[in-house]
Amino acid sequence: MNTSWSRIILIGVTAALAAVTLAQMPGDLVVTPTRVVLDDKSRSGDITLVNRSSQTVRYRLSLIDMEMSEDGMLIRTQSDENSAASILRLSPREIVLEPGVSQRIKIAAYFPTGMADRELRSHLEFEPISTPRSRTADPGTTFKLSLELRSIVTIPVIARHGRLFAEASISDAKLITDATGSAVQFKISRTGTRSIRGDIDLTFQPASGGAKVLLGHVEALPVYFPNADRIVTIRLKRDVSSLGKGEIQISFVEPERSRGAAAARSAVQLMG
């Protein structure tokens, strides 16, 4: 292939990538809610999908299993003894969404008779089904370019049976400073028979006893069962050198559970 054709093809690839990326950005599919919890009292739920793109898109719905790494990354796995896929039912499993149109998905958990008290989890995957595009550089050549780009959205689906509990604790909290600013890093630990999911606040309490200053906030941070620990790093909104002497207080609270909610606190001392 000569140099001029290589340049033309490279330009074509770049343009095609840009076009497909704009057509299928992750934000084009809006999923509500972004997390589903089913239990003995609420065994079914609804999920609403909205297509915000300018194209009609066909989606395939699948239940997959993912495990969480210590730094919070979700990695797809082939098998998981805590998978909920076998007890979950979806309807429908494939949909066609026109631009601006919404559709409701039904999901239900069927707990088998005699099932032990436990939490199971899978992730519901919404995969856009696209057709590869083929382009020929010139009628006289055999070179052909095919592209197939997909933006896949997943949400966790948790099924809880029986009486479950969980507790949380925070340890190894420290301040990290680099060229871009400061961050607080700590380990949040989970014990018990269920996942935890809570809001984290970082506040500075001056040693003089003045008003607290909010330095960071993270909503709905999970530590999924059966993971015991997760390393969390949160960038600070303020320059540490401007705070003076005091402590950065770390608070983790589950807002969704009025009874049996997990909570944890810790602090990092600043010498000013």
Secondary structure, 3 states (H helix, E strand, C coil): CCHHHHHHHHHHHHHHHHHHHHHCCHHHEEEECCCEEECCCCCEEEEEEEECCCCCEEEEEEEEEEEECCCCCEEEECCCCCCCHHHEEEECCEEEECCCCEEEEEEEECCCCCCCCEEEEEEEEEEECCCCEEEECCCCCCCEEEECCCCCEEEEEEEEECCCCEEEEEEEEEEEEECCEEEEEEEEEEEECCCEEEEEEEEEEECCCCCCEEEEEEEEEEECCCCCEEEEEEECCCCHHHCCEEEEEEEEECCCCCCCCCEEEEEEEEEC
